[in-house]
Amino acid sequence: MKLTVKLEYACRALVQLAKRYEGSGVSSIEELASVEKIPAKYLAQILSELRNGGLVESRRGKQGGYLLARAPEQISIYDVISLIESEMFSESSRVSGDSGEAIAKAWAEIQERFEDIVRSITLAELAVRENQEMYYI
């Protein structure tokens, strides 16, 4: 599976906002763009879409910026994908040919398992994961 750049950037920005949720919570586009190495103009478009979708809020003024609309534990990766790449959850297999039905059922099962997994991963979990080192044996 290949993630779109837009989805990856949206997730990265949201994880940064999750890390800052308990503190000041508010982050400027420039801060987020710098920390996550995302072009600021593109990030502004993504944050606008996230705001319109109810995942982030914006504050105006000198101390303004963006913050999560809900607690990081209440926002799953499914929420982000549904907003940014909604077609990822649409059915795409055709039931034709001798094996079409078997393949369609397999894809439906894969889709269901994928949705279960991304529903279970929250921004809070990702914010913690990033700070943990991975050890491979």
N, C-alpha and C positions, 0 to 999 in steps of 0.2 A: 504494500500500500504506500502510495506517495502522498504526502501532505502538501497542500498548496502553501505558497509563501504567505498568503494572507492569513490562513488559519494558524500557521506557526507563529507569525508575528502577534496575532490576537492572543494566543495562549501565553506567549512570553510576556506581553504587556500586562495581562491579567494576573499572572503569577507575581510580577513585581508589585502590582497593586495589593495583592493578597499579603505579601510580606510587610507592607506598610499599613495594613488595615488597623492594627491595634494602636499604632503610634499616631502620627499626624494624619495618616490616611490619604492625604491629598498629594498628588504628584503632577508636575507639569509635563507637557508633551516633550519638552527638551530633555528633562531628566530621564524619562522613560526611554526616549530615543537613544540617548547617550549610553545608558546602562545596558540596554539590550541590542545596541548596534542596529537600529531600525531607522530608515530614512524618516525624518520628522514629518514631512508632508504626507507620506503614505500612512504613517501612524495616526495622524490627525483624522484621516478618512476612516480608518479602522475604528478609532475611538468614537467617532461620530456614529458609526453603525452599531457599536456596542452600547452606546447611550440610547439610541433609538430603540434598541432591543431590550432595554431594561437591565443590562448587566452592569453598567457603570453610570455614575452621575457626574455632572460637571459643576464646578463652582467658579464663579466669576470673580474678578478682582485681583489685587496684588498677591494675595495668599491663595488664589484659585488654582484650579487644576482638575484632575480626575481622581475619582475614588470608586471603590466597589459599591454597587447599589445594595448588595446583601452581604452577609458574612461569607468568608471564603468557604466555609463548610457547606454552605447552601448553594454553591455554584459548581456544577459538574462540567466535565469536559463535554458531555452530551449537550449541555446548554449552549456551549460555545459553538460546537459543530452545527447544531440545529440553526443557529443564527447566521453563522458565517458561510457554511457550506451545506445548506439544507438539502440539496439534491443528493448528498451522500447517503441519506436514509431512504431514498426512493427506490422502488423496485426497478430493476433494470434487465432482468432475464426474460427471454422469450420462450414460451413453451411451444416449441415446434421440433419436428424431427423425432426420431425414435428415442433419443435420450433427453430430449428437451425438458420433460417433466421432472426427471431425476435431477438434472442439473439445477433447475429452478428451485426445487426443494432444498438442495444442498446450499445454494446461495442464500435462500431465505433463513436457513439455520445459522449460517455464518453471520448474516446481518443481525439476527436476534442476539447471538452471543456477543458480537461487537458492541451492540447497543447496551447490553447488560454491563459490559466492562467499562465503557466510557461513562455510563451513568454512575458507576461506583467510584470513579476517580474525581476528587474535588480539587479546587484551587488550593485549599488549605494543605492537602496532602502533597501536592506538587511543590508548594513553598517549602515544606519540610524536607522533601526528598532531595531538593537541590543542595541543601546544606550537608547532606550525608555523603560520605565517600563510598564509592562502590569498590568492593573487593572481589576479585575473580580468582577462582581456584583452577 
